[in-house]
Amino acid sequence: EKRVRISMDLKSGAIYISIEPLQIPSKSQYEQGVRVLTVLHQRQNPKAKQTQFIEIAEAIRKEYPDDVNDLLMVNVDGFILEGLNSNFFAVRNGSVFTADENVLSGITRETVLKVIRQLGIPFYLSPIHINDLGKVEEAFLTSASRSVLPIAQIDQIRIEEPVPGPVTQSIREAYWKYVTARLEQL
């Protein structure tokens, strides 16, 4: 499977097209969740998907084990913002939390937020503090290649069973219904 990435240099206006391997999570990762780690970092300009960040993310990723699905960026105040190439959502007391400031807003993230609203699940555009990870009942990542991917472990903290939890599962199912209803024949 391949992924086509189109990038534009904002200074020169040059457009770059690259073809790279598309890494889709396995069935077992959707059924059992993935492992993520935290790293002290945040984007310089979170409102723009910049090519330079790809190089920074790859350099950071090389320092961590291959079995880690993504690295969650934590700011200097200890709040979890997003993954290096995903958005992060946590569930506490049946409510969904995700950072709104200092994160890259993507199409998948916006679609998931729309689905959460449609399901009537309470949500807060507020990040979870790293010290509150032990209180998180469920967590998941979103991105174009992941859709809604449950997290089983963050650093040394295991997420409660079952993984995926009921909130994550309902969001994932509603997300796929929303997306498949809008597919167009090519």
Secondary structure by P-SEA (a helix, b strand, c coil): cbbbbbbbcccccbbbbbbbbbbbbccccccbbbbbbbccccccccccccaaaaaaaaaaaaaccccccbbbbbcccccccccccbbbbbbcccbbbbbcccccccaaaaaaaaaaaaaccccccccccccccccccccccccccccbbbbccccccccccccccaaaaaaaaaaaaaaaaacccc
